Amino acid sequence: MTPSYDNIQSLKQKLDDHIISLRNDKGSWDGRLSSSALSTAIAVFALWKYDPKKYNIQITSGLKWLRHNSNLDGGWGDTIRNKSNLSTTLLTWACLCIVKDDPKYADCIHDAENWLTDRLKKLDPKSISTAILNHYQKDQTFSVPILAMCALCGRLGEKGWDLVPQLPFQMAVFPDRLFKLLNLSVVSYAIPALIAIGLVKSVNTKASKPIESLNKSVKAKILRVLAEKQPDNGGFLEAMPLTGFVLMSLVGSGEKELEVCSKASNFLSKSIREDGSWPIDTHLATWVTSLSLNALDDDDLAELPEMEKTVNCLLDQQLKAIHPFTKAEPGGWAWTHLEGGVPDADDTSGALVALHRLKEFQDIPKKVIEDGINWLLKMQNSDGGMPTFCKGWGKLPFDCSCPDITAHAMKALALWNKEMNPELRAKIHACFRKAWQYLKSTQQEDGSWLPLWFGNEDDAQHHNPVYGTSIVLYSLTCIESVCVFGLGEVKIKAVDFLVSTQNQDGGWGGNASLISTIEETSLAIRALRSTSRTLSGKDNWEQISMGINWLQKNLPNDLSEIKATPIGLYFASLWYFEDMYPLVFASSALKEVLDSSAFSKEMENTLVEKA
């Protein structure tokens, strides 16, 4: 069946109405992150380690949730919609040491041990340590915390700490600006884990006298650094895993009485959900608010109740002072307005794009935009790309430049470019030249780009080139006014890639022949539709119409029952799904299709002819 203009418009309105209904009383959107077995296991064990009596209710609820949400094969995935994986299953099994003698958990523990034995061949300390270290290779951001928790709960035997690498926690005495020069084996956001887990390892391991002396001399300083990086609400980066690892490690180091511990336990206690689970982070409120605002059509945006609240909400969330965690300068936005959020390039770009739409309805202070643009410009790496949090930090994955964040930043800069003063415009153009070279150099031979913070579990490498390519291609439609060499050729290759990865059912997965999802189908439609306006001879009406048909068939009548797909990759490659993603991505795709009545009527006529 050929999708009609009226049907598409009706579906778009239904999506927008539902998105608007989810707005909170502050004028923004909170979204809802998936519950996480990994977060739940870490939070439960950390609270048990800290004060099992005080937090008995939370601990018991979390253990029950874990028991009821194991996969059929006996393991656990990062979310209830993920396949079982080694890290999450190992951490959950480690956590279950709390109830090793409780008959209600006997089958659960037995099944988990069978799953682990099948993968490791032997469930002994050496096999566990080797498997985890081999999996994460040089990046110790997550491997060492996993092994530290296993050692703390006795799963690595009497000499378990010998199997846990020593993190150089002493390095935390150096100023933050020098961290990127120290070639650390952990990423920029993991300094609290570096400190706490490095400390617990050192306390539980015999060291030479010079090393022991060094550790004693720097201990007070590194604990002050840790305290300075902790927000008042206790949650490092609003992240349950990071906060839990820090708490259990400090307790294991004999530092239970520190205020850092009481604040961290309070954060974990308040973060538990009614069903006994924990998400990986509190929420992505700033991110999903930007996505929602950019998805709504002009009429719905113009009629949005209490628009001033929404605008002020975004303006208030801009960083106004140097951030204590990353030492980032003012001007950027984090993924959340909460205390643990850290400004990053993707959310700063998203906020700038949303404010550009909102300026049609309310005046936006020019200084806010200038500060945001200058913040982005200062983030650019020497390779021309944009990292997420910290410029020039290192070569570990989550500190590197990435194509989708780079293209998103270029879009934000391009939208505001004409309204900036000549000096700032010159800086934007210089940034563009380097960023464009980076994007060209990172385009794969098949025309795709690989994103950093999104993946697809069904892909052999867990990559999601459909997401990455769709985001870059869509962002590139906004830079037509900026002179860049070879734009048309790059876009054609990207379009050809998206067309080649469309499934026979009309939808898209993360790569060719992967199961179609609402998120990936919507993003591909949006990218192809936006590109057809600026790339002559590439209308792709047939592929777009097939995609729309797939969406119409797979979006539930009751949108509150929509099931998000775990395509998000959080810190340390933890899978998550966000309930807002399928809604805002689908709405954004249909907005692009309907954006111009002339184009929309042309599309409908073309489709009717082909039918």
C-alpha positions as CSV (number, residue, x, y, z in Angstrom):
1,M,0.0,0.0,0.0
2,T,1.3,3.4,-1.0
3,P,1.4,5.9,2.0
4,S,-0.7,8.9,1.4
5,Y,0.0,12.5,2.4
6,D,-3.0,12.5,4.7
7,N,-2.0,9.2,6.4
8,I,1.6,10.4,7.0
9,Q,0.3,13.7,8.4
10,S,-2.1,11.9,10.7
11,L,0.6,9.6,12.0
12,K,2.9,12.5,12.5
13,Q,0.2,14.4,14.5
14,K,-0.4,11.3,16.6
15,L,3.3,11.0,17.4
16,D,3.6,14.8,18.3
17,D,0.6,14.7,20.5
18,H,2.0,11.8,22.5
19,I,5.5,13.4,22.7
20,I,3.9,16.6,24.0
21,S,1.9,14.7,26.6
22,L,5.1,13.4,28.0
23,R,6.5,16.9,28.8
24,N,7.0,17.5,32.5
25,D,5.7,20.5,34.5
26,K,9.1,22.3,34.0
27,G,8.6,22.4,30.2
28,S,11.1,19.7,29.4
29,W,11.2,15.9,28.8
30,D,12.8,13.4,31.2
31,G,12.5,10.3,29.1
32,R,13.1,6.9,30.7
33,L,16.3,4.9,30.5
34,S,16.1,1.1,30.5
35,S,16.6,-0.7,33.8
36,S,20.0,-2.4,33.9
37,A,21.0,-5.8,35.4
38,L,24.6,-4.6,35.5
39,S,23.7,-1.3,37.4
40,T,21.4,-3.3,39.7
41,A,24.1,-5.8,40.6
42,I,26.7,-3.1,41.3
43,A,24.3,-0.9,43.3
44,V,23.1,-3.9,45.4
45,F,26.6,-5.1,46.2
46,A,27.9,-1.6,47.0
47,L,25.0,-0.9,49.4
48,W,25.4,-4.3,51.0
49,K,29.1,-3.7,51.4
50,Y,28.5,-0.3,52.9
51,D,25.6,-0.9,55.3
52,P,23.5,-4.1,54.8
53,K,21.1,-3.3,57.6
54,K,20.3,0.3,56.7
55,Y,19.7,-0.6,53.0
56,N,18.2,-4.1,53.5
57,I,15.0,-3.1,51.6
58,Q,16.8,-1.9,48.6
59,I,19.2,-4.8,48.6
60,T,16.4,-7.4,48.9
61,S,14.4,-5.7,46.1
62,G,17.4,-5.5,43.8
63,L,18.2,-9.2,44.3
64,K,14.6,-10.2,43.6
65,W,14.6,-8.1,40.4
66,L,17.9,-9.8,39.3
67,R,16.4,-13.3,39.9
68,H,13.2,-12.5,38.0
69,N,15.0,-10.9,35.0
70,S,17.6,-13.4,34.0
71,N,17.6,-14.6,30.4
72,L,16.4,-18.1,29.6
73,D,20.0,-19.2,29.1
74,G,20.8,-18.3,32.7
75,G,22.8,-15.2,32.0
76,W,22.0,-11.5,32.0
77,G,22.3,-8.8,29.3
78,D,22.8,-5.1,30.0
79,T,19.0,-4.6,29.6
80,I,16.1,-7.0,29.6
81,R,16.1,-6.8,25.8
82,N,19.8,-7.7,25.4
83,K,21.5,-11.0,24.9
84,S,23.5,-12.4,27.9
85,N,27.0,-11.1,28.0
86,L,30.1,-12.0,30.0
87,S,30.5,-8.7,32.0
88,T,26.9,-8.4,33.2
89,T,26.5,-12.1,34.0
90,L,29.8,-12.2,35.9
91,L,29.0,-9.1,37.9
92,T,25.5,-10.4,38.7
93,W,26.9,-13.8,39.7
94,A,29.4,-11.9,41.9
95,C,26.6,-9.9,43.5
96,L,24.6,-13.1,44.3
97,C,27.3,-14.1,46.7
98,I,25.1,-12.2,49.2
99,V,22.5,-14.9,49.0
100,K,24.7,-17.9,48.2
101,D,23.0,-19.9,51.0
102,D,19.4,-18.8,50.3
103,P,17.6,-21.7,48.6
104,K,15.4,-19.3,46.7
105,Y,18.5,-18.2,44.7
106,A,20.0,-21.7,44.3
107,D,18.7,-22.3,40.7
108,C,19.5,-18.8,39.6
109,I,23.1,-19.1,40.8
110,H,23.4,-22.6,39.3
111,D,22.2,-21.4,35.9
112,A,24.6,-18.4,36.0
113,E,27.5,-20.7,36.8
114,N,26.6,-23.0,33.9
115,W,26.4,-20.0,31.5
116,L,29.8,-18.8,32.7
117,T,31.4,-22.2,32.5
118,D,30.1,-22.7,29.0
119,R,31.9,-19.5,27.9
120,L,35.1,-19.7,30.1
121,K,35.5,-23.5,30.0
122,K,36.6,-23.3,33.7
123,L,35.0,-21.1,36.3
124,D,38.2,-20.5,38.3
125,P,39.8,-17.1,39.2
126,K,42.5,-17.3,36.6
127,S,40.0,-18.0,33.8
128,I,37.8,-15.2,34.9
129,S,40.6,-12.6,35.1
130,T,42.1,-13.7,31.7
131,A,38.7,-13.6,29.9
132,I,37.8,-10.1,31.2
133,L,41.3,-8.6,30.5
134,N,41.3,-10.1,27.0
135,H,37.9,-8.8,26.3
136,Y,38.7,-5.1,27.1
137,Q,42.3,-5.3,25.9
138,K,44.3,-2.1,26.7
139,D,41.3,-0.2,28.0
140,Q,41.1,-0.9,31.8
141,T,38.3,1.5,32.4
142,F,35.8,-1.3,32.9
143,S,37.9,-4.5,33.2
144,V,39.7,-3.6,36.4
145,P,36.4,-2.5,38.2
146,I,34.8,-5.8,37.2
147,L,37.7,-7.8,38.6
148,A,37.8,-5.6,41.7
149,M,34.2,-6.3,42.5
150,C,34.8,-10.1,42.0
151,A,37.8,-9.9,44.4
152,L,35.7,-7.9,47.0
153,C,33.0,-10.6,47.0
154,G,35.4,-13.5,47.1
155,R,34.8,-14.8,43.6
156,L,38.5,-14.7,42.8
157,G,39.6,-16.8,45.7
158,E,42.0,-16.1,48.6
159,K,44.6,-14.5,46.4
160,G,42.1,-12.7,44.2
161,W,43.8,-9.3,44.3
162,D,46.8,-10.8,42.6
163,L,44.6,-11.1,39.5
164,V,43.5,-7.4,39.6
165,P,45.8,-5.0,37.7
166,Q,47.0,-2.0,39.7
167,L,45.6,1.3,38.5
168,P,48.0,4.2,38.9
169,F,45.8,6.1,41.3
170,Q,48.8,8.1,42.4
171,M,48.5,10.0,39.1
172,A,45.4,11.8,40.4
173,V,47.7,14.2,42.3
174,F,48.6,15.8,39.0
175,P,46.5,18.7,37.7
176,D,43.6,17.7,35.4
177,R,45.2,19.6,32.5
178,L,48.1,17.1,32.6
179,F,46.0,13.9,32.6
180,K,45.9,13.8,28.8
181,L,49.7,13.7,28.8
182,L,50.0,10.8,31.2
183,N,48.8,8.1,28.8
184,L,46.5,6.6,31.4
185,S,44.8,3.3,30.8
186,V,41.4,4.6,31.7
187,V,39.2,7.2,29.9
188,S,38.7,10.8,31.0
189,Y,35.4,10.3,32.9
190,A,36.8,7.4,35.0
191,I,39.2,9.3,37.3
192,P,37.0,8.5,40.4
193,A,37.3,4.8,39.5
194,L,41.0,5.2,38.9
195,I,41.4,6.6,42.5
196,A,39.0,4.3,44.4
197,I,39.8,1.0,42.7
198,G,43.6,1.8,42.5
199,L,43.4,2.4,46.3
200,V,41.5,-0.8,47.2
201,K,44.0,-2.8,45.2
202,S,47.0,-1.2,46.9
203,V,45.5,-1.7,50.3
204,N,44.9,-5.4,49.7
205,T,48.2,-6.1,48.1
206,K,51.7,-6.2,49.5
207,A,53.9,-3.5,48.0
208,S,57.6,-2.6,48.2
209,K,58.5,-0.1,50.9
210,P,59.1,2.8,48.4
211,I,55.7,2.2,46.8
212,E,54.0,1.9,50.2
213,S,55.6,5.1,51.2
214,L,54.4,6.8,48.0
215,N,50.9,5.6,48.5
216,K,50.8,6.9,52.1
217,S,52.1,10.3,51.0
218,V,49.5,10.8,48.3
219,K,46.5,9.2,49.9
220,A,45.1,12.3,51.5
221,K,45.5,14.4,48.3
222,I,43.8,11.8,46.0
223,L,40.9,11.5,48.4
224,R,40.5,15.3,48.3
225,V,40.5,15.1,44.5
226,L,37.9,12.4,44.6
227,A,35.7,14.5,47.0
228,E,36.0,17.5,44.7
229,K,34.8,15.5,41.7
230,Q,31.7,14.2,43.6
231,P,28.6,16.4,43.1
232,D,26.5,17.2,46.2
233,N,23.9,14.6,45.4
234,G,26.6,11.9,45.5
235,G,26.3,10.5,42.0
236,F,29.5,10.6,39.9
237,L,28.2,11.5,36.4
238,E,24.7,10.5,37.6
239,A,26.1,7.0,36.8
240,M,25.0,4.1,39.0
241,P,27.9,1.7,37.9
242,L,30.6,4.3,38.5
243,T,29.2,5.5,41.8
244,G,28.8,1.9,43.0
245,F,32.3,0.9,42.0
246,V,33.7,3.9,43.9
247,L,31.6,3.1,47.0
248,M,32.4,-0.6,47.3
249,S,36.1,0.1,46.7
250,L,36.4,2.8,49.4
251,V,34.7,0.5,51.9
252,G,37.1,-2.3,50.8
253,S,39.9,0.2,51.5
254,G,38.8,0.8,55.0
255,E,37.5,4.3,54.2
256,K,33.8,3.7,55.0
257,E,33.6,6.8,57.2
258,L,34.4,9.2,54.4
259,E,31.6,11.7,53.4
260,V,32.1,10.5,49.8
261,C,30.7,7.1,50.9
262,S,27.7,8.4,52.7
263,K,26.8,10.7,49.7
264,A,27.4,7.8,47.2
265,S,25.2,5.4,49.2
266,N,22.5,8.0,49.5
267,F,22.5,8.6,45.7
268,L,22.2,4.9,45.0
269,S,19.5,4.5,47.6
270,K,17.4,7.3,46.0
271,S,18.0,6.0,42.5
272,I,16.3,2.6,42.9
273,R,13.1,2.1,40.9
274,E,9.8,0.8,42.2
275,D,10.5,-2.6,40.7
276,G,13.8,-2.9,42.5
277,S,16.1,-2.1,39.5
278,W,18.5,0.6,38.7
279,P,19.1,2.3,35.3
280,I,22.7,3.1,34.2
281,D,22.1,6.8,34.7
282,T,19.4,9.0,36.2
283,H,18.2,10.2,32.8
284,L,19.1,12.0,29.6
285,A,16.7,14.9,30.1
286,T,18.6,17.6,28.2
287,W,19.3,15.2,25.3
288,V,15.7,14.0,24.9
289,T,14.4,17.5,25.3
290,S,16.5,18.7,22.4
291,L,15.5,15.7,20.3
292,S,11.8,16.3,21.1
293,L,11.9,20.0,20.3
294,N,13.7,19.3,17.0
295,A,11.1,16.6,16.1
296,L,7.9,18.6,16.6
297,D,6.5,20.4,13.5
298,D,6.3,24.1,13.4
299,D,2.6,24.3,14.3
300,D,2.9,22.1,17.3
301,L,6.0,23.9,18.5
302,A,4.2,27.3,18.1
303,E,1.3,26.1,20.1
304,L,3.4,24.4,22.8
305,P,1.9,25.5,26.2
306,E,4.1,27.6,28.3
307,M,6.9,27.8,25.7
308,E,8.8,30.2,27.9
309,K,9.3,27.5,30.5
310,T,10.9,25.2,27.8
311,V,13.2,28.0,26.5
312,N,14.3,29.0,30.0
313,C,14.9,25.4,30.9
314,L,17.4,25.0,28.1
315,L,19.0,28.4,28.8
316,D,19.3,27.6,32.5
317,Q,21.1,24.3,31.8
318,Q,24.0,25.9,30.1
319,L,27.2,25.5,32.2
320,K,27.8,28.9,33.8
321,A,31.1,28.1,35.7
322,I,34.1,25.8,35.3
323,H,33.0,22.2,35.9
324,P,34.6,20.5,38.8
325,F,34.8,17.1,37.2
326,T,36.4,17.8,33.8
327,K,37.4,21.4,34.4
328,A,35.4,22.3,31.3
329,E,34.9,26.0,30.7
330,P,31.4,27.6,30.8
331,G,29.3,27.5,27.7
332,G,28.5,23.8,27.1
333,W,25.5,21.6,27.9
334,A,25.4,18.2,29.6
335,W,23.0,15.3,28.9
336,T,21.1,16.2,32.1
337,H,20.6,19.3,34.2
338,L,21.3,17.3,37.4
339,E,24.5,17.9,39.4
340,G,26.4,14.9,38.0
341,G,26.0,15.8,34.4
342,V,29.2,16.9,32.5
343,P,29.1,19.2,29.4
344,D,29.7,17.4,26.1
345,A,29.9,18.2,22.4
346,D,26.8,16.2,21.3
347,D,24.4,17.8,23.9
348,T,25.8,21.2,23.3
349,S,25.2,20.8,19.6
350,G,21.7,19.5,20.3
351,A,20.8,22.4,22.6
352,L,22.1,25.0,20.0
353,V,20.0,23.3,17.2
354,A,16.9,23.4,19.5
355,L,17.5,27.0,20.4
356,H,17.8,27.9,16.8
357,R,14.3,26.5,16.3
358,L,12.9,28.2,19.4
359,K,14.3,31.6,18.4
360,E,11.3,31.9,16.0
361,F,9.0,32.0,19.0
362,Q,11.2,33.8,21.7
363,D,14.3,35.9,21.8
364,I,17.4,34.0,22.6
365,P,20.2,35.9,24.3
366,K,23.1,36.3,21.8
367,K,25.7,35.7,24.5
368,V,24.2,32.2,25.2
369,I,24.8,31.2,21.6
370,E,28.2,32.8,21.4
371,D,29.3,31.0,24.5
372,G,28.0,27.7,23.2
373,I,29.7,28.1,19.9
374,N,33.0,29.1,21.4
375,W,32.8,26.1,23.7
376,L,32.4,23.8,20.7
377,L,35.2,25.4,18.8
378,K,37.6,24.9,21.7
379,M,36.7,21.2,21.8
380,Q,37.9,20.4,18.3
381,N,40.8,17.9,18.3
382,S,43.9,18.2,16.2
383,D,42.5,15.6,13.8
384,G,39.7,18.0,13.0
385,G,37.0,15.9,14.8
386,M,35.0,16.5,17.9
387,P,35.4,14.3,21.0
388,T,32.6,13.9,23.5
389,F,34.0,15.4,26.8
390,C,37.7,16.3,26.7
391,K,39.9,17.6,23.9
392,G,43.0,15.7,23.1
393,W,42.7,13.2,26.0
394,G,44.0,10.1,24.4
395,K,43.5,7.1,22.1
396,L,41.0,5.1,24.1
397,P,37.6,4.8,22.3
398,F,35.4,7.1,24.4
399,D,37.9,9.9,24.4
400,C,38.4,10.0,20.6
401,S,36.8,12.2,17.9
402,C,33.8,10.6,16.2
403,P,32.0,11.4,13.0
404,D,28.4,11.7,14.2
405,I,29.3,14.2,17.0
406,T,31.5,16.1,14.6
407,A,28.8,16.4,12.0
408,H,26.2,17.3,14.6
409,A,28.5,20.1,15.8
410,M,29.0,21.3,12.2
411,K,25.2,21.5,11.8
412,A,24.8,23.6,15.0
413,L,27.6,25.9,13.9
414,A,26.2,26.3,10.4
415,L,22.7,27.2,11.6
416,W,24.0,30.1,13.7
417,N,26.9,31.1,11.5
418,K,25.2,34.0,9.6
419,E,24.1,35.6,12.9
420,M,27.6,35.7,14.4
421,N,30.1,38.6,14.2
422,P,32.9,38.4,11.5
423,E,35.6,37.2,14.0
424,L,33.5,34.3,15.2
425,R,32.4,33.4,11.7
426,A,36.1,33.2,10.7
427,K,36.7,30.8,13.5
428,I,33.7,28.7,12.5
429,H,34.9,28.5,8.9
430,A,38.4,27.4,10.1
431,C,36.7,24.7,12.3
432,F,34.7,23.6,9.3
433,R,37.7,23.1,7.1
434,K,39.4,20.8,9.6
435,A,36.1,19.0,10.5
436,W,35.3,18.4,6.9
437,Q,38.7,16.8,6.3
438,Y,38.1,14.6,9.3
439,L,34.7,13.5,8.0
440,K,36.1,12.6,4.6
441,S,38.9,10.6,6.2
442,T,36.6,8.6,8.4
443,Q,34.0,7.7,5.8
444,Q,34.3,4.0,5.2
445,E,34.9,2.5,1.8
446,D,31.2,1.5,1.6
447,G,30.2,5.1,2.2
448,S,29.2,4.7,5.9
449,W,30.4,6.3,9.1
450,L,30.6,4.5,12.5
451,P,29.2,6.3,15.5
452,L,30.8,6.1,19.0
453,W,27.9,6.0,21.4
454,F,25.5,3.9,19.4
455,G,25.7,0.3,18.2
456,N,23.6,-2.8,17.2
457,E,24.0,-6.0,19.2
458,D,23.2,-8.1,16.1
459,D,26.1,-6.7,14.2
460,A,29.2,-8.9,14.3
461,Q,31.3,-6.0,15.6
462,H,28.4,-4.4,17.4
463,H,28.7,-1.4,15.1
464,N,25.8,0.6,13.8
465,P,26.8,2.2,10.5
466,V,23.1,3.0,9.7
467,Y,22.9,5.2,12.7
468,G,26.3,6.9,12.1
469,T,25.7,7.4,8.4
470,S,22.1,8.7,8.9
471,I,23.3,11.3,11.5
472,V,26.2,12.5,9.5
473,L,24.2,12.7,6.2
474,Y,21.3,14.5,7.9
475,S,23.7,17.0,9.5
476,L,25.5,17.7,6.2
477,T,22.3,19.1,4.7
478,C,22.8,22.2,6.8
479,I,26.3,23.1,5.6
480,E,25.4,23.8,1.9
481,S,26.2,27.4,2.4
482,V,29.7,26.7,3.6
483,C,32.2,26.0,0.9
484,V,33.6,22.5,1.3
485,F,35.2,20.5,-1.5
486,G,33.7,17.2,-2.5
487,L,30.5,17.4,-0.5
488,G,28.3,15.9,-3.3
489,E,30.5,12.9,-3.8
490,V,30.7,12.1,-0.1
491,K,26.9,12.4,0.2
492,I,26.2,10.2,-2.8
493,K,28.4,7.4,-1.3
494,A,26.5,7.7,2.0
495,V,23.1,7.6,0.3
496,D,24.1,4.6,-1.7
497,F,25.1,2.9,1.5
498,L,21.8,3.6,3.2
499,V,19.9,2.4,0.1
500,S,22.0,-0.8,0.0
501,T,21.2,-1.6,3.7
502,Q,17.4,-1.3,3.5
503,N,15.7,-4.7,4.3
504,Q,13.2,-6.3,2.0
505,D,10.5,-5.5,4.6
506,G,11.2,-1.8,3.9
507,G,12.9,-1.1,7.2
508,W,16.4,-0.7,8.4
509,G,18.5,-2.3,11.1
510,G,21.9,-1.3,12.2
511,N,23.5,-2.7,9.1
512,A,22.5,-4.8,6.0
513,S,20.3,-7.8,6.8
514,L,19.8,-6.9,10.5
515,I,16.4,-6.8,12.0
516,S,14.5,-3.6,11.2
517,T,13.9,-1.2,14.1
518,I,11.8,1.9,14.5
519,E,14.8,4.0,15.5
520,E,17.1,3.0,12.6
521,T,14.3,3.0,10.0
522,S,13.3,6.5,11.1
523,L,16.8,7.9,11.0
524,A,17.5,6.4,7.5
525,I,14.2,7.9,6.2
526,R,15.1,11.3,7.6
527,A,18.6,11.3,6.1
528,L,17.5,10.2,2.7
529,R,14.6,12.7,2.6
530,S,16.7,15.6,3.7
531,T,19.4,14.8,1.2
532,S,17.0,14.4,-1.8
533,R,16.4,18.2,-1.6
534,T,20.0,19.1,-2.2
535,L,21.4,16.2,-4.2
536,S,20.0,16.2,-7.8
537,G,19.1,12.8,-9.2
538,K,18.9,11.2,-5.8
539,D,15.2,11.4,-4.7
540,N,15.0,7.8,-3.4
541,W,11.2,8.1,-3.2
542,E,10.7,4.4,-3.5
543,Q,13.0,3.6,-0.6
544,I,11.5,6.3,1.5
545,S,7.9,5.1,0.9
546,M,8.9,1.6,1.7
547,G,10.3,2.8,5.0
548,I,7.2,4.8,5.8
549,N,5.0,1.8,5.1
550,W,7.2,-0.2,7.5
551,L,6.8,2.5,10.2
552,Q,3.0,2.5,9.8
553,K,2.9,-1.2,10.2
554,N,5.2,-1.3,13.2
555,L,4.2,1.7,15.3
556,P,1.6,0.4,17.8
557,N,-1.9,2.1,17.9
558,D,-1.2,2.8,21.5
559,L,2.1,4.7,21.4
560,S,2.6,4.2,25.2
561,E,3.2,0.6,24.3
562,I,6.0,1.3,21.9
563,K,9.1,-0.8,22.6
564,A,12.5,0.9,22.3
565,T,15.5,-1.0,20.9
566,P,18.8,-1.2,22.8
567,I,20.9,0.7,20.3
568,G,22.5,3.1,22.8
569,L,26.0,2.5,24.1
570,Y,26.7,4.2,27.5
571,F,30.1,4.5,29.2
572,A,32.2,1.4,28.8
573,S,29.9,0.2,26.0
574,L,27.0,-0.6,28.2
575,W,23.8,-1.2,26.1
576,Y,20.7,0.8,26.9
577,F,17.4,1.8,25.4
578,E,15.6,5.0,25.9
579,D,11.8,5.1,25.7
580,M,11.8,8.5,23.9
581,Y,14.1,7.4,21.0
582,P,11.5,5.6,18.8
583,L,9.0,8.4,19.3
584,V,11.3,11.4,18.5
585,F,13.1,9.6,15.7
586,A,9.9,8.6,14.0
587,S,8.4,12.0,14.4
588,S,11.5,13.7,13.1
589,A,11.5,11.4,10.0
590,L,7.9,12.2,9.2
591,K,8.6,15.9,9.8
592,E,11.3,15.8,7.1
593,V,8.9,14.1,4.7
594,L,6.1,16.6,5.3
595,D,8.3,19.7,5.8
596,S,7.3,21.3,2.5
597,S,3.9,20.8,1.0
598,A,5.3,21.1,-2.5
599,F,7.8,18.3,-1.9
600,S,5.2,16.2,-0.1
601,K,2.7,16.5,-2.9
602,E,5.5,15.7,-5.4
603,M,6.3,12.6,-3.3
604,E,2.7,11.5,-3.2
605,N,2.2,11.9,-6.9
606,T,5.4,10.0,-7.6
607,L,4.3,7.2,-5.3
608,V,0.9,7.0,-7.0
609,E,2.5,6.7,-10.4
610,K,4.8,3.9,-9.2
611,A,1.8,2.1,-7.6
